[in-house]
Amino acid sequence: MSGKNTDAPDAHIYDDIIGLPHHQSATRPHMSAYDRAAQFSAFAALTGYDAAISETARLTEAKQTLSDDQAAELDAKLAFLQAHLAERPEITVRCFVADEKKAGGRYESRRGRLKRIDTARRRLLFCDGGELAVDDVAAIEGDIFPAE
């Protein structure tokens, strides 16, 4: 200890070093305040738990079964499209997309010009290279269909 008075308040015991410059390593990069604070943040013992909870909470729909009337209407539209493929009709298809992680899925609409109907593989092939399974189609709309 220096020759300072020991009866003085504790605030003065560091007077001999308080003005010295802070040491900066020449070989290690300076740590950001964010990284320094992260050292003292709470530890997540269950890694991935939040993601698992979010995945469980995500809702999916069940695939709906078409009624006989809906199935007949869809078959008629597919036959009509097959006869008019040379026109490359622009259609909007509402189809079921199965979820990759859990049971069910969601319904989406896809718009595009129909190139061909692959009856062997039961697929709708579009001019942009996309394709849809006929079994996942719920409805087809387009200006090419005669007004009802």
C-alpha positions in Angstrom: 0.0 0.0 0.0 1.2 3.5 -0.7 2.0 6.0 2.0 -1.6 7.3 2.0 -3.6 7.7 5.1 -5.5 4.5 5.9 -8.1 6.4 7.8 -9.3 8.1 4.6 -12.4 6.9 2.8 -12.0 3.9 0.5 -12.6 6.1 -2.6 -9.0 7.3 -2.4 -7.2 3.9 -2.2 -7.1 3.6 -6.0 -5.8 7.1 -6.7 -2.5 5.7 -7.9 -4.0 3.6 -10.7 -7.2 5.3 -11.6 -5.7 7.5 -14.3 -3.8 4.7 -16.0 -4.9 3.8 -19.6 -7.0 0.7 -20.1 -5.0 -2.2 -21.5 -5.7 -3.3 -25.1 -4.4 -6.6 -26.4 -2.3 -6.4 -29.5 -3.0 -10.0 -30.4 -6.8 -10.4 -29.7 -9.6 -8.3 -31.2 -11.6 -6.0 -28.9 -14.9 -7.6 -27.8 -18.0 -5.6 -28.5 -20.3 -4.5 -25.7 -23.0 -6.8 -27.1 -20.6 -9.8 -26.9 -19.5 -8.9 -23.5 -23.1 -8.6 -22.3 -23.9 -12.0 -23.8 -21.4 -13.7 -21.5 -23.8 -12.9 -18.6 -27.1 -13.6 -20.3 -29.4 -16.4 -19.3 -28.3 -19.9 -20.5 -30.8 -21.7 -22.8 -30.5 -25.2 -21.5 -33.2 -26.6 -23.8 -31.8 -25.7 -27.2 -34.5 -25.8 -29.9 -37.3 -25.9 -27.3 -38.8 -22.6 -28.5 -38.7 -23.7 -32.1 -40.4 -27.0 -31.2 -43.2 -25.1 -29.3 -43.7 -22.8 -32.3 -43.9 -25.7 -34.7 -46.5 -27.4 -32.5 -48.5 -24.2 -32.3 -48.5 -23.8 -36.1 -51.9 -24.8 -37.5 -52.5 -26.9 -40.6 -55.7 -27.8 -42.5 -57.0 -31.3 -43.3 -57.3 -32.1 -47.0 -61.0 -31.9 -47.9 -62.7 -34.7 -49.9 -64.5 -33.4 -52.9 -68.3 -34.1 -53.1 -69.5 -36.1 -56.1 -70.7 -32.9 -57.8 -67.4 -31.1 -57.2 -65.4 -34.2 -58.6 -67.7 -34.3 -61.7 -67.2 -30.6 -62.3 -63.4 -30.9 -61.9 -63.4 -33.9 -64.3 -65.4 -31.9 -66.9 -63.0 -28.9 -66.6 -60.0 -31.2 -67.0 -61.5 -32.8 -70.1 -62.3 -29.3 -71.5 -58.7 -28.2 -70.8 -57.3 -31.3 -72.5 -59.3 -30.4 -75.6 -58.0 -26.8 -75.6 -54.3 -27.4 -74.7 -53.1 -25.8 -78.0 -54.4 -22.5 -76.7 -52.2 -22.7 -73.7 -55.0 -21.6 -71.4 -54.3 -19.4 -68.4 -55.9 -21.0 -65.3 -56.0 -20.5 -61.6 -55.8 -23.8 -59.6 -56.7 -24.1 -56.0 -54.8 -27.0 -54.6 -53.8 -28.7 -51.4 -50.1 -28.5 -50.4 -49.1 -31.1 -47.8 -47.1 -29.9 -44.9 -43.5 -31.3 -44.8 -43.3 -31.5 -41.0 -46.7 -32.4 -39.7 -50.1 -33.9 -40.7 -52.3 -31.7 -42.9 -51.3 -28.8 -45.0 -52.8 -25.7 -46.6 -54.7 -24.6 -49.6 -52.9 -22.4 -52.1 -53.8 -20.9 -55.5 -51.5 -21.1 -58.5 -52.0 -19.2 -61.7 -50.3 -20.1 -64.9 -50.5 -21.2 -68.5 -51.3 -24.9 -68.8 -48.9 -26.7 -71.1 -50.2 -30.3 -70.9 -52.0 -32.8 -68.7 -49.9 -35.9 -68.0 -52.6 -38.5 -67.6 -50.2 -41.3 -66.8 -48.7 -39.5 -63.8 -51.9 -37.5 -63.1 -50.1 -34.1 -63.2 -50.9 -30.7 -64.6 -47.7 -29.3 -66.3 -47.4 -25.5 -66.7 -45.4 -23.5 -69.3 -43.1 -22.1 -66.6 -42.0 -25.7 -65.6 -44.2 -26.0 -62.6 -46.5 -28.9 -62.0 -49.3 -30.0 -59.7 -50.8 -33.3 -58.8 -54.3 -33.7 -60.2 -55.3 -35.5 -56.9 -54.4 -32.3 -54.9 -56.6 -30.0 -57.1 -59.7 -28.7 -55.4 -60.9 -26.2 -58.1 -59.9 -24.8 -61.5 -61.0 -21.4 -62.7 -60.2 -19.5 -65.9 -61.5 -17.2 -68.6 -61.4 -20.2 -71.1 -64.3 -21.9 -69.5 -67.8 -21.1 -70.9 -69.9 -18.9 -68.6 -72.3 -20.9 -66.6 
